[in-house]
């Protein structure tokens, strides 16, 4: 009987051994890659220190240069700024920082510098000395360009734990062939069709990107979850996207009703959120680095209305009153109006009321007696209609200011005496569209037979997807969540073709920061543009 062997002779024993050694090594490498998994809580804390120079615990971190005469916050001299996201170092001011990946630092034979100086492999304790005291593993002083850091033992341990993952800390949702992103959209209830239209728009846009080769040969995969009927339900679904679907980023999410909760989740999970569809951007300081909004919200639109009053109406010391139903959101808008009036040196007052106790006649009399010049009214359309009717009856015609998204169709039926006295703010206008942008958008709609009943929401979803793709391109082939956020922070006057040009920055998270003002044409039941784009600082 003839026997067939891959290795036919005894002299091939060495090859056989090499073959099994190789397969064992490959198996070990795969196991190591699989076991690396997501960062542990300690490694995540260390990552914040490495990237931002700040401690998650709030404890102080200081960077010390030279002979200790110069001490600055760690956030001014972060590890990543010199050593890079992969820890391999990049030239900075003529100095090339060391490779600080754990594999390199712990090579069993140590390292011999070009100067002939040698050092043994680093350990946890000797690496701690390098960070805190500026000494290498042989006790030699490191270059003067390398800062020393003062931090707690706990923060040092966290940082070292993360340094061991440098070079292998791959964010979820990334593979050699794909980038998995997610979105959160309504799929039931009265906004179901809008959610379906937004989903179809993003799917169509990503499909076109993928047909053109994707992002550095990675195809974009979109996972969709439902926005819940409550903030708690929405957060639960968002967590599923992050933890179970392992998405790299979230794009174009409908976060209304859960804006604060979604923003907080993105920050705690360190997941970028690009272009959420909302009227309430969460931009209080300190800024949430992880969320990038497209348009100004109700608060920003209110500020633009006051800027318009100052610049265009030329009112001298007007009296401003904000009347609003007693809710958290309207209360926050009222506070913004009060603050802006204070900056202008204008007298301002706010009046809240219960929804079931709005007395239009009494309100009109009181505001007339107080000689209110500008009225912000944040109530319902029916309440607004009743108030303006009573205002006309007592011959009181103030300027009426209102963020456009809060205005109902009833605003067009306002009393004739309010002609040229009602002004609305909108974060976008048809004039934003370039010819090329409109052609590109229409071609996508026609090619994919997309619905046309929810244009504002679809444009928002389209632009969010477009901005995400631009950020991914700028971040490069070796993309990470941190690199994506850095790339988006550097986005300046990016042309979506359908909106004002989009700009972000370390202290700016609304891409189109400003609004247009229109007046209500009571005679023709329409709107008249009365301003160019008004930018907020």
C-alpha positions in Angstrom: 0.0 0.0 0.0 1.4 3.4 -1.0 1.5 5.9 1.8 1.3 9.6 1.0 3.0 12.2 3.3 3.2 15.9 3.0 6.8 15.5 4.5 8.2 12.5 2.6 11.6 12.1 4.2 12.9 11.9 7.7 15.1 14.8 6.9 12.0 16.9 6.7 11.5 16.6 10.4 12.7 20.1 11.0 10.1 21.5 8.6 7.4 19.5 10.3 8.4 21.0 13.7 8.5 24.4 12.2 5.1 23.9 10.7 3.6 23.0 14.0 5.4 25.8 15.8 4.0 28.3 13.2 0.4 27.1 13.6 0.8 27.3 17.4 2.1 30.8 17.2 -0.8 31.8 14.9 -3.2 30.3 17.3 -1.7 32.2 20.2 -1.7 35.4 18.2 -5.4 34.9 17.4 -6.2 34.1 21.0 -4.3 37.2 22.2 -6.2 39.4 19.7 -9.5 37.9 20.8 -8.7 38.2 24.4 -7.7 41.8 24.2 -11.3 42.8 24.0 -12.7 46.1 25.1 -10.8 48.2 27.6 -11.3 47.5 31.3 -12.6 50.3 33.5 -9.0 50.9 34.7 -7.6 51.0 31.2 -10.4 53.4 30.2 -9.5 55.7 33.0 -5.9 55.5 31.9 -6.9 56.3 28.4 -8.4 59.6 29.5 -5.2 60.5 31.3 -3.1 59.6 28.2 -5.4 61.5 25.8 -6.5 64.5 27.9 -4.0 64.8 30.7 -6.9 64.9 33.2 -8.1 62.4 35.8 -11.6 60.8 35.7 -11.5 61.2 39.5 -11.1 64.9 39.3 -7.7 64.7 41.1 -5.0 67.1 40.0 -2.5 66.1 37.3 0.5 68.5 36.7 3.2 68.4 34.1 6.7 69.7 35.2 9.3 70.9 32.7 13.0 71.4 33.3 14.2 72.1 36.9 10.6 72.2 38.2 10.4 76.0 37.7 7.6 75.4 35.2 4.5 73.5 36.3 1.4 73.5 34.1 -1.9 71.5 34.0 -1.4 68.0 32.5 -4.0 68.9 29.9 -1.5 71.3 28.4 1.2 68.6 27.8 -0.7 65.4 27.1 1.0 62.1 26.4 -0.8 61.8 23.0 0.4 65.1 21.7 4.0 63.8 21.4 3.7 60.0 21.5 0.6 59.8 19.3 -2.4 57.6 19.5 -0.4 54.4 18.8 2.4 55.3 21.2 5.1 55.2 18.5 6.0 58.8 18.7 6.0 61.6 16.2 8.4 64.4 15.6 7.5 67.5 17.6 9.7 70.7 17.4 12.7 68.8 16.1 12.5 66.1 18.8 11.3 62.6 18.0 9.6 61.1 21.1 10.3 57.5 22.1 8.2 54.5 21.1 6.4 53.8 24.4 4.4 50.7 23.3 4.6 48.0 25.9 6.1 45.6 23.5 8.9 48.0 22.7 9.5 49.1 26.3 9.8 45.5 27.6 11.9 43.9 25.0 13.9 41.2 26.9 17.2 42.5 25.7 16.5 46.1 26.6 17.8 48.9 24.4 21.1 50.4 23.4 20.9 54.0 22.4 22.9 55.5 19.5 25.0 57.1 22.2 26.0 53.7 23.5 23.9 54.1 26.7 22.0 50.9 27.6 18.9 50.3 29.6 17.1 47.1 30.7 13.5 46.3 30.0 10.9 48.4 31.7 8.7 47.1 34.5 5.6 48.7 36.0 7.7 50.3 38.8 10.5 51.6 36.5 7.9 53.0 34.0 6.3 54.8 36.9 9.7 56.4 37.7 10.1 57.5 34.1 6.7 59.2 34.2 7.0 60.8 37.7 10.8 61.3 38.1 12.1 61.5 34.5 14.4 58.5 34.9 14.7 55.6 32.5 14.8 51.9 33.5 18.6 52.2 34.1 18.3 55.3 36.3 19.5 57.7 33.6 17.8 61.0 33.2 15.4 61.2 30.2 15.7 64.1 27.7 14.7 67.5 29.0 11.9 67.7 26.5 10.1 64.9 28.3 7.9 66.3 31.1 7.6 64.7 34.5 4.1 64.3 35.9 2.7 64.7 39.3 -0.4 62.6 39.9 -1.9 60.2 42.4 -0.8 56.6 42.7 -4.2 55.5 41.5 -4.0 57.6 38.3 -0.4 56.4 37.7 -1.6 52.8 37.9 -4.4 53.5 35.5 -2.1 55.2 33.0 0.4 52.3 33.1 -2.5 49.9 32.6 -3.5 51.8 29.5 0.0 52.1 28.2 0.1 48.3 28.0 -2.7 48.4 25.5 -1.2 51.1 23.2 -1.0 49.8 19.7 -3.7 47.2 20.2 -6.5 49.4 21.5 -8.9 49.0 18.6 -12.3 50.7 19.0 -15.4 48.6 18.5 -17.1 48.5 15.1 -13.9 48.5 13.1 -12.6 45.7 10.9 -10.3 45.5 7.9 -13.3 45.7 5.6 -16.0 47.6 7.5 -17.0 50.4 9.8 -20.2 49.7 11.7 -22.2 52.8 12.7 -25.6 53.1 14.3 -28.6 55.4 14.5 -31.6 55.8 16.7 -34.9 56.6 14.9 -38.7 56.4 15.6 -40.2 53.2 14.1 -43.6 53.4 15.7 -46.2 56.0 16.5 -46.8 59.3 14.8 -43.2 59.9 13.7 -42.7 56.4 12.2 -42.8 57.6 8.6 -40.3 60.3 9.4 -37.9 57.8 11.0 -38.3 55.5 8.0 -37.5 58.4 5.6 -34.3 59.3 7.6 -33.2 55.7 7.7 -33.7 55.3 3.9 -31.8 58.5 3.3 -28.7 57.4 5.3 -28.8 53.9 3.9 -28.9 55.3 0.3 -26.0 57.7 1.0 -23.8 55.1 2.6 -24.7 52.7 -0.3 -23.3 55.2 -2.7 -20.1 55.7 -0.6 -19.6 52.0 -0.5 -20.0 51.6 -4.3 -17.2 54.1 -4.7 -14.9 52.0 -2.5 -16.0 53.0 0.9 -13.6 54.7 3.4 -10.1 53.4 2.7 -11.7 50.2 1.3 -13.9 49.8 4.4 -17.6 49.6 3.7 -20.0 51.5 6.1 -22.6 49.3 7.8 -25.6 51.0 9.4 -27.4 49.4 12.4 -30.7 50.9 13.4 -32.5 50.9 16.8 -35.7 52.5 17.9 -36.1 55.7 19.8 -38.3 54.8 22.8 -41.4 56.3 24.1 -39.5 57.6 27.1 -35.9 58.7 27.7 -35.3 55.5 29.7 -36.4 53.3 26.8 -34.3 55.3 24.3 -31.2 55.0 26.5 -31.8 51.2 26.8 -31.9 50.9 23.0 -28.9 53.1 22.6 -26.9 51.0 25.0 -27.8 47.9 22.9 -26.3 49.6 19.9 -23.1 50.3 21.8 -22.7 47.1 23.8 -24.3 44.5 21.6 -24.0 45.8 18.1 -20.6 47.3 19.0 -21.0 50.4 16.8 -18.1 52.6 16.2 -20.1 55.8 16.1 -23.8 57.0 16.0 -25.1 59.2 13.3 -28.2 61.2 12.6 -30.0 60.0 15.7 -33.4 61.3 16.7 -32.7 62.2 20.3 -35.7 64.6 21.0 -37.0 64.0 24.5 -33.8 62.3 25.6 -31.2 64.8 24.5 -29.4 65.1 27.8 -29.5 61.4 28.5 -28.1 60.5 25.1 -25.4 63.1 25.3 -24.4 61.8 28.8 -24.3 58.2 27.5 -22.1 59.2 24.5 -19.7 60.8 26.9 -19.6 58.0 29.4 -19.2 55.3 26.7 -16.8 57.5 24.7 -18.8 57.1 21.5 -19.0 59.9 18.9 -22.4 61.1 17.9 -22.6 63.1 14.7 -25.6 65.2 13.6 -28.4 64.3 16.1 -31.8 65.5 14.9 -32.8 67.8 17.8 -33.9 71.4 18.7 -32.0 71.2 22.0 -28.2 70.9 21.5 -26.5 70.2 24.8 -23.6 72.7 24.7 -23.2 73.8 28.3 -19.6 74.1 29.5 -17.6 72.0 29.9 -18.5 70.9 26.4 -19.3 67.2 25.7 -16.5 66.3 23.3 -18.4 63.4 21.8 -21.5 65.1 20.3 -21.4 67.2 17.1 -24.6 69.0 16.3 -25.7 70.3 12.9 -28.0 73.2 13.7 -28.6 75.8 16.3 -31.4 74.9 18.7 -34.2 76.9 20.3 -31.9 78.6 22.8 -29.4 79.7 20.0 -32.3 80.9 17.8 -33.6 83.0 20.7 -30.2 84.6 21.0 -30.1 85.4 17.3 -33.6 87.1 17.6 -32.2 89.4 20.2 -29.1 90.1 18.1 -31.4 90.9 15.2 -33.3 93.4 17.5 -30.1 95.1 18.4 -28.7 95.3 14.9 -31.7 95.8 12.7 -34.6 97.1 14.7 -32.3 99.6 16.4 -34.4 99.6 19.6 -33.0 101.8 22.3 -33.2 100.0 25.7 -36.3 97.9 25.0 -38.2 96.1 27.7 -38.3 92.4 27.0 -40.7 89.9 28.5 -40.6 86.1 28.2 -44.0 84.4 28.8 -43.8 80.6 28.9 -45.6 77.5 30.2 -44.0 76.0 33.3 -41.8 73.3 31.8 -38.1 72.5 32.1 -37.4 73.2 28.4 -39.2 76.6 28.2 -37.7 77.6 31.5 -34.2 77.0 30.1 -35.0 79.1 27.0 -36.3 81.9 29.2 -33.0 81.9 31.2 -31.0 82.2 28.0 -33.1 85.2 26.9 -32.7 86.8 30.3 -28.9 86.3 30.1 -28.7 87.7 26.6 -30.8 90.8 27.6 -28.5 91.3 30.5 -25.5 91.4 28.2 -27.2 94.0 26.1 -28.1 96.1 29.1 -31.9 95.6 28.4 -34.6 95.4 31.0 -36.1 91.9 31.0 -38.7 89.9 32.9 -40.1 86.4 32.7 -43.5 85.1 33.5 -44.4 81.5 33.7 -47.9 79.9 33.9 -49.7 76.6 34.2 -51.0 75.2 31.0 -54.6 75.0 32.4 -54.5 78.5 33.8 -53.6 80.8 30.9 -55.7 84.0 31.0 -55.0 85.8 27.7 -57.0 88.9 28.5 -55.3 89.4 31.9 -51.9 88.7 30.5 -52.4 91.3 27.7 -53.5 94.0 30.1 -50.6 93.4 32.5 -47.9 93.4 29.7 -49.4 96.5 28.1 -49.3 98.3 31.4 -45.7 97.3 31.9 -44.9 98.7 28.4 -43.3 95.5 27.1 -41.6 96.3 23.7 -40.5 92.7 22.8 -42.5 89.6 23.7 -41.1 86.1 23.6 -44.1 83.9 23.8 -43.4 80.1 24.1 -46.9 78.9 24.6 -49.2 76.8 22.3 -50.6 78.1 19.0 -54.1 78.5 20.6 -52.7 80.4 23.5 -50.7 82.6 21.2 -53.7 83.4 19.0 -55.8 84.3 22.0 -53.0 86.6 23.4 -52.5 88.5 20.2 -56.3 89.0 19.8 -56.5 90.4 23.3 -53.4 92.5 22.7 -55.0 94.1 19.6 -58.1 94.8 21.7 -56.2 96.9 24.3 -54.2 98.5 21.5 -50.9 97.0 22.5 -48.7 95.8 19.6 -45.2 94.7 20.8 -42.7 92.9 18.6 -43.4 89.2 18.9 -40.2 87.0 18.8 -40.4 83.2 18.5 -38.0 80.4 17.5 -39.4 79.1 14.2 -39.8 75.4 15.2 -42.2 76.5 18.0 -44.5 78.5 15.6 -47.6 76.7 14.3 -49.5 77.5 11.2 -51.8 79.7 13.3 -49.1 82.4 13.3 -50.1 83.3 9.7 -53.6 84.2 11.0 -52.4 86.8 13.4 -54.4 90.1 13.7 -53.6 92.6 10.9 -52.3 95.1 13.5 -49.3 92.9 14.0 -48.1 93.3 10.4 -44.3 93.6 10.3 -44.1 93.0 14.0 -43.8 89.2 14.3 -40.3 87.7 13.8 -39.2 84.0 13.7 -35.7 82.5 13.7 -34.8 79.4 11.6 -31.5 77.5 11.6 -31.6 76.9 7.9 -33.1 78.3 4.7 -33.5 77.2 1.0 -30.9 79.9 0.1 -28.3 77.7 1.9 -28.5 75.2 -1.0 -25.8 75.4 -3.7 -26.7 74.3 -7.2 -24.3 71.4 -7.1 -25.6 70.4 -3.6 -29.2 70.4 -4.8 -28.4 68.4 -7.9 -26.5 65.8 -5.9 -29.3 65.5 -3.4 -32.0 65.2 -6.0 -30.0 62.5 -7.9 -29.7 60.4 -4.7 -33.5 60.8 -4.0 -34.4 59.8 -7.5 -32.0 56.9 -7.8 -33.1 55.3 -4.6 -36.8 56.3 -4.9 -36.7 58.0 -1.5 -39.9 59.5 0.1 -40.3 63.2 -0.2 -42.7 64.0 2.7 -40.1 64.7 5.4 -37.5 66.9 3.6 -36.1 68.8 6.7 -35.5 65.5 8.6 -34.1 63.9 5.5 -31.7 66.8 4.8 -30.6 66.6 8.4 -29.9 62.9 8.1 -28.2 63.3 4.8 -25.9 66.1 6.1 -25.1 64.1 9.2 -24.0 61.1 7.1 -22.0 63.4 4.9 -20.2 65.0 7.8 -19.4 61.6 9.3 -17.9 60.4 6.1 -15.8 63.5 5.8 -14.6 63.0 9.3 -13.7 59.4 8.6 -11.7 60.4 5.6 -9.8 63.0 7.5 -9.1 60.6 10.3 -7.2 58.3 7.9 -6.9 54.6 7.5 -5.8 54.1 11.1 -9.0 55.6 12.4 -10.2 55.5 16.0 -13.0 57.2 17.8 -10.5 59.7 19.2 -9.1 60.4 15.8 -12.5 60.9 14.3 -13.4 63.4 17.0 -10.1 65.2 16.5 -10.8 65.3 12.7 -14.3 66.7 13.2 -12.9 69.3 15.6 -10.7 70.5 12.8 -13.6 70.7 10.3 -13.8 74.3 9.0 -16.5 75.6 6.6 -17.3 72.2 5.2 -19.7 72.5 2.4 -22.6 70.0 2.6 -24.3 71.7 -0.3 -27.6 72.0 1.6 -26.8 74.0 4.7 -24.6 76.8 5.9 -21.0 75.7 5.9 -20.1 73.5 8.9 -17.4 74.4 11.3 -16.4 72.8 14.6 -13.7 73.3 17.1 -12.5 72.4 20.6 -15.0 74.9 22.0 -17.6 74.7 19.3 -20.1 71.8 18.9 -22.7 73.3 16.6 -21.7 73.2 13.0 -24.0 76.0 11.7 -24.0 78.3 14.7 -26.5 81.0 13.9 -29.9 81.5 12.2 -32.0 83.4 9.7 -34.8 85.8 10.7 -38.1 86.0 8.8 -41.2 88.1 9.4 -44.8 86.9 9.1 -46.6 88.3 6.0 -50.1 88.4 7.4 -51.6 89.7 4.2 -50.3 86.9 2.0 -50.1 84.2 4.7 -46.4 83.5 4.3 -42.9 84.5 5.4 -40.5 87.2 4.3 -36.8 86.9 4.8 -35.6 90.0 6.7 -31.9 89.1 7.4 -28.9 87.4 6.0 -27.3 84.6 8.1 -26.7 85.9 11.6 -23.7 84.2 13.2 -23.4 83.7 16.9 -20.0 84.0 18.6 
